[in-house]
Amino acid sequence: MLFERISADELKQLEFQKKTEEKFDEVFEYISDHAESEQKNSIISITEANQNFSKITRLVDERGTAVILKNNVPRYLVIDFSKADENAIASDEDVLAISKRLLAQNKEA
């Protein structure tokens, strides 16, 4: 009985993990499909960020955001502090809706 309960909990956890990974895959696919060259120029490696932080601040001033990659994976999002309230996220929005909204905002910039 105890093993059945543990197995059921493990299955639920694995299903949740799979759904989460699928959502992230959708987000990254959407980003790669809709990223323009100007947006791609807003993506910087962490090494470059460490060496040239002024470049990041210029990108944020010009484009509104900058994404810093760590191990070739988007890890940090830098935004203008004065616009932080505009990017506040409602608790019931899902990851895909948030990424679409941010991409739409960045396309306008």
Secondary structure, DSSP 4 states (H G I P E B T S, - for coil): -HHHHHHHHHHHHHHHHHHHHHHHHHHHHHHHHH--HHHHTTEEEHHHHHH-HHHHHHHHHHHSEEEEEETTEEEEEEE-GGGTTTT---TT--HHHHHHHHHHHHHH-
